[in-house]
Amino acid sequence: MDYNRRPLLVLAAVIFTAALVSGQADMSVTYTSNNWFPVGENTTFTCQVEHTENRDALSVYWSRKNEDSTYAKIGAYDSRDNSTYKYASAPKDIADRFMFPEGKAYDDELLTATSYIFDTTLSDAGTYQCEVEDTKAHMAKASAFEVNVYSLPSSVSVVDGLTSLSTLPEVVASGDGAAEEAEAEAPQPIASCVVAGVFPAPAQIEFFDDSGNVLQTVTEFTSSTGDDGLFTVTADLFMEATKELNGISITCSATMAEGIDTVIDAENYSSVIEVLYATDEVTFTITDDGYVNEYDMVTLSCSGNGNPAPEVVISGQDGAVITELTFAAQYVHQGEYTCTAGGITEMKVLGVNFIRDPTIEVGSDPEVYQVGDQLSVTCEANGSPEPTYKWLQNNQVVADSRYLSISPVEKTSAGEYVCVASNKAGETEMNYNVQVQYGCTATMTSKVSYSKQGGGKAHVVVTCTAEGDPECEVTISGNDCDESGMGRAECIRPNMTPVTKAPKFFCTASNGVGTAYETAISVDDEPLCCGQQSSSDVAEAGMPAGGIAAIIIIIALVVIGVPAACYFCRRQRTPSTKTAKAMEAGEDEKLADAENQE
C-alpha cells in the first residue's frame, strides 16, 4: 500500500460521510393524499419529497405492511433509467390493480411521487409506505400511512317497534277481585333503525321525530357481517312513554366515521306512535280574551290534552251547562265561566262592554228657568266599563263631566244641550232643552195722518210691541184706547180732534214673570195741538191762515169783543183751501175713507 496516499483516502471518506449526513438532514418524505377511500373507486397515493440536492436522481418504492410488521414491496420508480416496475413478491390481492400514472410516477419539478390502486376493495385497507432514495448520495427516507376503505350504506330504514304506549297504570284483577297494578314488562324499543351494506359500522345513529327534533343518539348497536364483508347494523330506540310522544312518527340517520363525514338519512318514517295519558292540561278560551262589546259574537272553546280525549263540560256562573257555545253577547252574559275536562277545571271571565241611553236628573222643575236662577243638571248612563261624559251646546263642549252647572242663568243660556256618554261599547246621548223665562219689555210707536178735506181731524195709529218669555200680553190704554194682544197690540183713532195738550197713550206688558212692564207715549204731531205750520205751507197758501186769523182777532176785540173773537178763532183753525192742498200729498187713505163716511 502506498502509505503516502492514506491521508488522501481518509480525507475522501470524511468528505463522503459529511456529504451523506448533510444530504440526509436535508431530505424528508410526507404522505399528502386522503386516508379514506370508497369501495369500488380508485385510490390515489401521493408523497411529497423535500430535498435540496440530486432532485433528478431520486427513486421511489411503494410497499404494504405485512402482519409480521415487515413491508412487502409492490412497485417502484427507478430514476436511473426513468422506469417503473412491479415486484414479483408483491401481494397477489393488489399486484394486478397497482399502477403508476403514465410519465408521472415521479415529478422532479414538484418533487411528488404518485401511484394508484384501481377498484378498491375492503382488503386494500392497511398500512402502506412510500420510500424515496437519493441514488447519488446513497440515502433514503420513508413515510408510512394508513389506508382505510369504506362502503356507504345501501339502505337506511326505520322499523316499527312498540307503537302503542301508555302512561296510565295498568290495573289487573287479583284472585280475590281486588285491583292491583300489573308487573312491569321488559322494555321494548318503540322503533329500530337498520343500516344495511355499510363498512365500517356508523359512528352513531340518531332518531328524529317528524318535526326534526332529535329524540335520541345511539352509539351502541348490534351488527352482522355479510359474505361481502359489509355490515348490517341495527340500533334500537328505547324511550319512556310520555305525552310528548303521542301522535309523532320516527325516522333516523346514520353518521359515518370521522374522515368520511357523511350522514345518510332513512328513507321512511315509522307508524304513528300512540300514547295513552291522563289529562293534565286544559285550554279554555273566550273570544277577544273575554272582553267584547254588547252584541258581538262570542265563542267559548275548551279542550283537554288527554288521550283518549276527555269529556269537556262548560258551565255558566249559575252552574248550568252551556250547550250553545257561540252567541251574541249581552249584558246578562257577563260573568264567570268554567270548563272541566278530565277532572281539571279552568275558569274564565266574560266581560261585556255595554252602554245605555243616559237619563237627566234635575233638582227642580225641569227645563224651565228664569234669568238669575242656578241650573244644576246630572247625566247618568248605565254602562260597563264606567262611561265618560261631556255636555255639548251647538256642537261645542261646555262641560267635560256628567254635571252641567250654569250660575246665574241668562237669556243666552236657553237652548238645547246634549249629554254624550261613551265607553268601549260606543256612545249614546240625551237632549236637554233649557227654557229661560224673563219679564217683558215693550216699545211703543205712533203714526199720524192729517185730513185733506178740512176739519182739523187726524188719523192716529199707536202700536206697542213686547218681548218676554213666556209671550207677553200687551194692552194699550188712554184716549179711548183699550186694545190687547199677545206680544203686540195696536190702537187706531181715525178722527182725533185737535187739542191743546198732546194726548198720552199707555202700554202694559205682562207674562207672569216679575212685575208688569208699563210705558207711555205722547202724540204731539201737528195739528193735534196748536203748533205752527211749516214755511212751505205758508209760501204755497199766500198769506198764512195764522196771519189772517190774527188780524181778524184784533179787529174783533176792538169792534165786537172777546166772545165774538173766540168764535172766529175756532172758525179760522180750519186750513185754507191752498193749505189743504199743500197737505194733500202726505195724507193716509184711512183718513180719506173716514171723511167720506162723515
ZAMARGU-4260 file (C-alpha; in steps of 0.2 Angstrom, whole numbers, plus 5000, padded with zeros to 4 digits):
<rodrens>
0) 5000/5000/5000 | 5006/5017/4996 | 5006/5025/5013 | 5008/5042/5006 | 4990/5041/4999
5) 4982/5036/5015 | 4979/5054/5021 | 4970/5057/5004 | 4959/5042/5007 | 4954/5047/5024
10) 4950/5064/5019 | 4939/5057/5005 | 4930/5046/5017 | 4927/5061/5029 | 4920/5071/5015
15) 4909/5057/5009 | 4902/5054/5026 | 4899/5073/5029 | 4890/5074/5012 | 4880/5059/5017
20) 4875/5066/5034 | 4872/5083/5026 | 4860/5075/5012 | 4850/5065/5025 | 4847/5080/5035
25) 4840/5090/5020 | 4828/5076/5014 | 4810/5072/5020 | 4795/5062/5014 | 4777/5066/5018
30) 4761/5057/5013 | 4748/5070/5007 | 4733/5060/5000 | 4717/5055/5009 | 4716/5041/5021
35) 4699/5035/5017 | 4694/5028/5000 | 4677/5021/4995 | 4675/5003/4989 | 4674/5001/4970
40) 4683/5018/4967 | 4702/5021/4963 | 4714/5027/4977 | 4727/5039/4974 | 4743/5039/4984
45) 4754/5054/4984 | 4771/5058/4993 | 4779/5075/4994 | 4798/5075/4994 | 4808/5089/5002
50) 4826/5088/4995 | 4839/5101/4990 | 4851/5091/4980 | 4850/5077/4967 | 4832/5081/4963
55) 4834/5071/4947 | 4842/5056/4955 | 4828/5050/4966 | 4820/5033/4966 | 4803/5029/4974
60) 4797/5012/4982 | 4779/5008/4987 | 4776/4994/4999 | 4762/4987/5011 | 4765/4981/5029
65) 4763/4963/5032 | 4756/4955/5048 | 4773/4952/5055 | 4777/4971/5053 | 4788/4969/5038
70) 4785/4978/5022 | 4781/4969/5006 | 4786/4980/4991 | 4773/4982/4977 | 4781/4993/4964
75) 4795/5006/4961 | 4801/5020/4950 | 4820/5020/4945 | 4827/5037/4942 | 4842/5029/4934
80) 4833/5024/4918 | 4816/5033/4922 | 4807/5017/4923 | 4793/5009/4933 | 4790/4991/4938
85) 4781/4979/4950 | 4789/4967/4961 | 4786/4948/4959 | 4784/4947/4978 | 4770/4960/4978
90) 4754/4954/4987 | 4744/4945/4975 | 4727/4953/4980 | 4734/4970/4975 | 4748/4967/4962
95) 4736/4967/4947 | 4727/4983/4952 | 4743/4993/4957 | 4748/5006/4944 | 4758/5021/4941
100) 4752/5037/4931 | 4760/5037/4914 | 4775/5048/4914 | 4771/5055/4931 | 4777/5042/4944
105) 4789/5055/4949 | 4789/5074/4946 | 4807/5081/4948 | 4800/5099/4947 | 4786/5097/4960
110) 4796/5083/4969 | 4780/5072/4970 | 4778/5053/4969 | 4761/5046/4964 | 4753/5028/4962
115) 4736/5021/4961 | 4726/5006/4966 | 4711/5003/4955 | 4694/4996/4960 | 4697/4997/4979
120) 4691/4983/4989 | 4689/4981/5008 | 4705/4970/5008 | 4715/4985/5002 | 4714/4993/5019
125) 4731/4993/5029 | 4747/5002/5032 | 4757/5007/5017 | 4774/5015/5015 | 4782/5027/5002
130) 4801/5027/5002 | 4812/5039/4992 | 4831/5036/4989 | 4844/5048/4983 | 4854/5036/4971
135) 4868/5048/4971 | 4870/5051/4989 | 4865/5033/4993 | 4852/5039/5006 | 4834/5036/5008
140) 4818/5042/5018 | 4801/5034/5020 | 4784/5039/5026 | 4771/5026/5032 | 4752/5030/5030
145) 4736/5022/5034 | 4723/5017/5020 | 4705/5015/5026 | 4692/5008/5014 | 4673/5012/5017
150) 4656/5007/5010 | 4641/5019/5012 | 4625/5010/5017 | 4615/5003/5003 | 4600/5007/5013
155) 4594/5016/5030 | 4576/5012/5036 | 4565/5013/5051 | 4557/4998/5058 | 4541/4999/5069
160) 4543/4994/5087 | 4530/4996/5101 | 4519/5010/5094 | 4505/5009/5107 | 4511/5016/5124
165) 4503/5021/5140 | 4507/5032/5155 | 4492/5026/5164 | 4494/5012/5177 | 4489/4995/5171
170) 4477/4988/5183 | 4473/4969/5183 | 4461/4960/5194 | 4468/4948/5208 | 4461/4932/5213
175) 4450/4939/5226 | 4444/4953/5215 | 4455/4967/5222 | 4463/4978/5209 | 4482/4978/5208
180) 4494/4986/5197 | 4502/4974/5184 | 4520/4970/5184 | 4531/4980/5173 | 4537/4970/5157
185) 4554/4970/5149 | 4556/4986/5139 | 4554/4986/5121 | 4560/4998/5108 | 4547/5009/5100
190) 4557/5010/5084 | 4573/5002/5076 | 4585/5010/5063 | 4593/4997/5051 | 4608/5002/5042
195) 4612/4989/5028 | 4628/4986/5017 | 4639/4998/5027 | 4658/4997/5031 | 4664/5001/5044
200) 4650/5002/5056 | 4642/5020/5058 | 4650/5031/5072 | 4632/5035/5078 | 4614/5033/5073
205) 4601/5047/5078 | 4582/5046/5079 | 4571/5061/5075 | 4553/5065/5076 | 4543/5071/5061
210) 4547/5089/5066 | 4565/5086/5065 | 4568/5086/5084 | 4582/5074/5090 | 4574/5061/5101
215) 4590/5051/5105 | 4608/5047/5099 | 4614/5029/5099 | 4632/5024/5098 | 4630/5005/5103
220) 4621/4994/5091 | 4620/4976/5085 | 4628/4971/5069 | 4630/4956/5057 | 4643/4954/5043
225) 4638/4948/5026 | 4648/4937/5014 | 4655/4953/5006 | 4662/4959/5022 | 4649/4973/5024
230) 4639/4976/5040 | 4621/4977/5044 | 4619/4987/5059 | 4603/4989/5070 | 4600/5002/5083
235) 4585/5002/5095 | 4576/5017/5102 | 4570/5015/5120 | 4560/5029/5127 | 4549/5030/5142
240) 4531/5034/5137 | 4527/5052/5138 | 4513/5063/5132 | 4525/5072/5120 | 4527/5055/5110
245) 4509/5054/5106 | 4505/5057/5088 | 4523/5058/5081 | 4532/5047/5068 | 4550/5042/5069
250) 4564/5042/5057 | 4583/5040/5059 | 4600/5044/5051 | 4617/5036/5051 | 4633/5046/5053
255) 4649/5038/5046 | 4666/5038/5055 | 4677/5053/5056 | 4686/5056/5039 | 4671/5050/5029
260) 4660/5064/5037 | 4644/5058/5028 | 4626/5057/5035 | 4613/5046/5027 | 4595/5049/5031
265) 4582/5035/5032 | 4570/5033/5018 | 4555/5031/5028 | 4546/5035/5044 | 4538/5024/5057
270) 4520/5022/5060 | 4512/5035/5071 | 4515/5032/5090 | 4500/5032/5101 | 4502/5036/5120
275) 4488/5035/5132 | 4489/5048/5146 | 4479/5057/5158 | 4473/5075/5156 | 4485/5087/5164
280) 4481/5102/5154 | 4465/5111/5150 | 4464/5125/5137 | 4449/5137/5139 | 4447/5152/5128
285) 4434/5166/5125 | 4434/5177/5110 | 4445/5193/5112 | 4452/5186/5129 | 4434/5188/5136
290) 4431/5206/5134 | 4419/5210/5120 | 4406/5223/5116 | 4387/5220/5118 | 4380/5211/5103
295) 4397/5205/5097 | 4398/5186/5093 | 4407/5176/5107 | 4413/5159/5106 | 4418/5148/5121
300) 4431/5135/5117 | 4438/5122/5129 | 4449/5106/5126 | 4459/5094/5137 | 4475/5086/5131
305) 4472/5068/5137 | 4472/5053/5126 | 4459/5047/5124 | 4451/5065/5124 | 4442/5069/5139
310) 4424/5074/5141 | 4423/5093/5141 | 4409/5102/5151 | 4407/5121/5150 | 4396/5129/5164
315) 4389/5147/5167 | 4390/5157/5183 | 4374/5149/5189 | 4382/5131/5186 | 4371/5127/5171
320) 4379/5118/5157 | 4382/5129/5142 | 4377/5120/5126 | 4376/5134/5114 | 4395/5139/5113
325) 4393/5153/5100 | 4381/5168/5104 | 4378/5186/5103 | 4385/5194/5119 | 4373/5203/5130
330) 4374/5211/5147 | 4366/5196/5156 | 4380/5185/5149 | 4394/5193/5158 | 4402/5184/5172
335) 4412/5168/5176 | 4413/5153/5166 | 4421/5136/5170 | 4427/5122/5159 | 4430/5105/5166
340) 4440/5091/5157 | 4447/5075/5164 | 4445/5081/5182 | 4454/5098/5179 | 4444/5114/5179
345) 4448/5131/5172 | 4439/5147/5174 | 4437/5162/5163 | 4428/5179/5164 | 4417/5186/5151
350) 4416/5205/5151 | 4403/5213/5140 | 4405/5231/5136 | 4388/5240/5135 | 4380/5257/5137
355) 4363/5263/5139 | 4354/5279/5135 | 4358/5292/5148 | 4345/5300/5160 | 4344/5318/5166
360) 4342/5322/5184 | 4337/5339/5189 | 4334/5347/5206 | 4318/5356/5202 | 4305/5360/5188
365) 4315/5353/5173 | 4320/5363/5158 | 4311/5379/5164 | 4322/5393/5172 | 4321/5411/5175
370) 4335/5424/5172 | 4346/5424/5188 | 4342/5406/5193 | 4355/5392/5196 | 4355/5377/5184
375) 4362/5361/5190 | 4359/5345/5180 | 4366/5327/5181 | 4368/5315/5167 | 4368/5296/5171
380) 4371/5282/5160 | 4372/5263/5164 | 4387/5255/5156 | 4402/5244/5158 | 4415/5250/5159
385) 4410/5266/5168 | 4406/5279/5154 | 4414/5295/5152 | 4403/5311/5150 | 4403/5328/5141
390) 4390/5341/5138 | 4388/5350/5121 | 4379/5365/5116 | 4379/5370/5097 | 4392/5356/5095
395) 4404/5364/5107 | 4409/5356/5123 | 4403/5366/5138 | 4406/5353/5152 | 4418/5338/5152
400) 4409/5328/5166 | 4392/5321/5170 | 4387/5338/5178 | 4381/5353/5169 | 4380/5369/5180
405) 4376/5387/5175 | 4375/5401/5188 | 4367/5413/5185 | 4356/5408/5171 | 4355/5421/5157
410) 4344/5424/5142 | 4358/5417/5131 | 4358/5401/5142 | 4342/5395/5133 | 4344/5381/5120
415) 4347/5363/5118 | 4360/5354/5127 | 4366/5336/5123 | 4374/5324/5136 | 4386/5312/5127
420) 4390/5296/5137 | 4404/5284/5130 | 4414/5269/5134 | 4422/5254/5124 | 4404/5249/5118
425) 4401/5265/5109 | 4392/5281/5114 | 4374/5287/5117 | 4366/5304/5120 | 4351/5313/5128
430) 4345/5330/5124 | 4340/5343/5137 | 4331/5358/5132 | 4334/5373/5143 | 4320/5387/5143
435) 4324/5403/5151 | 4309/5414/5156 | 4311/5433/5158 | 4300/5448/5161 | 4293/5459/5147
440) 4300/5474/5139 | 4289/5485/5127 | 4291/5498/5114 | 4278/5510/5108 | 4277/5519/5091
445) 4264/5530/5083 | 4259/5536/5066 | 4248/5551/5062 | 4240/5556/5046 | 4230/5573/5043
450) 4213/5577/5035 | 4214/5583/5017 | 4196/5590/5017 | 4197/5601/5032 | 4190/5600/5049
455) 4207/5598/5058 | 4205/5580/5062 | 4219/5567/5062 | 4221/5548/5059 | 4232/5541/5073
460) 4239/5523/5075 | 4248/5518/5091 | 4257/5501/5092 | 4265/5493/5106 | 4277/5478/5104
465) 4283/5467/5119 | 4297/5454/5121 | 4297/5441/5135 | 4296/5423/5139 | 4283/5417/5140
470) 4275/5428/5127 | 4268/5444/5134 | 4250/5450/5135 | 4250/5468/5128 | 4237/5481/5132
475) 4236/5499/5125 | 4225/5512/5135 | 4222/5530/5136 | 4212/5542/5125 | 4198/5530/5122
480) 4210/5516/5118 | 4208/5498/5125 | 4216/5486/5114 | 4225/5469/5119 | 4235/5456/5110
485) 4249/5443/5113 | 4266/5451/5110 | 4258/5466/5101 | 4243/5477/5102 | 4238/5491/5090
490) 4225/5506/5094 | 4218/5516/5079 | 4210/5533/5081 | 4203/5538/5064 | 4195/5555/5069
495) 4205/5563/5083 | 4200/5581/5086 | 4214/5594/5089 | 4218/5598/5107 | 4229/5610/5116
500) 4239/5596/5125 | 4247/5581/5117 | 4237/5566/5121 | 4246/5551/5130 | 4244/5533/5127
505) 4249/5519/5139 | 4256/5501/5136 | 4256/5487/5149 | 4265/5471/5145 | 4264/5456/5157
510) 4269/5437/5156 | 4268/5432/5175 | 4287/5433/5177 | 4291/5448/5188 | 4281/5464/5188
515) 4271/5470/5173 | 4280/5482/5162 | 4272/5499/5158 | 4277/5513/5146 | 4269/5528/5138
520) 4270/5539/5123 | 4264/5556/5119 | 4257/5560/5102 | 4262/5579/5098 | 4261/5579/5079
525) 4253/5594/5072 | 4238/5599/5071 | 4234/5589/5087 | 4240/5604/5097 | 4242/5622/5092
530) 4258/5621/5083 | 4263/5632/5068 | 4263/5626/5050 | 4279/5624/5040 | 4286/5638/5030
535) 4282/5628/5014 | 4264/5628/5018 | 4264/5647/5021 | 4273/5650/5004 | 4260/5640/4994
540) 4245/5647/5003 | 4249/5666/5001 | 4245/5674/5017 | 4246/5661/5031 | 4230/5656/5039
545) 4238/5661/5056 | 4241/5679/5050 | 4223/5681/5044 | 4217/5675/5060 | 4227/5687/5070
550) 4221/5702/5060 | 4203/5696/5062 | 4205/5694/5081 | 4212/5711/5083 | 4198/5719/5074
555) 4185/5708/5084 | 4192/5713/5100 | 4191/5731/5096 | 4174/5730/5087 | 4164/5716/5094
560) 4173/5710/5109 | 4180/5694/5116 | 4166/5682/5113 | 4165/5686/5095 | 4184/5684/5093
565) 4183/5667/5101 | 4170/5662/5088 | 4181/5667/5074 | 4196/5659/5082 | 4188/5642/5081
570) 4182/5645/5063 | 4200/5650/5057 | 4208/5634/5064 | 4201/5626/5048 | 4215/5626/5035
575) 4213/5637/5019 | 4210/5629/5003 | 4228/5631/4997 | 4235/5625/5014 | 4224/5609/5012
580) 4230/5606/4995 | 4248/5608/5002 | 4244/5594/5015 | 4236/5583/5002 | 4252/5574/4997
585) 4255/5566/5014 | 4238/5560/5018 | 4233/5542/5023 | 4220/5533/5014 | 4211/5529/5030
590) 4209/5547/5033 | 4200/5549/5016 | 4189/5534/5020 | 4184/5542/5037 | 4179/5559/5029
595) 4169/5551/5016 | 4159/5542/5029 | 4155/5558/5038
</rodrens>
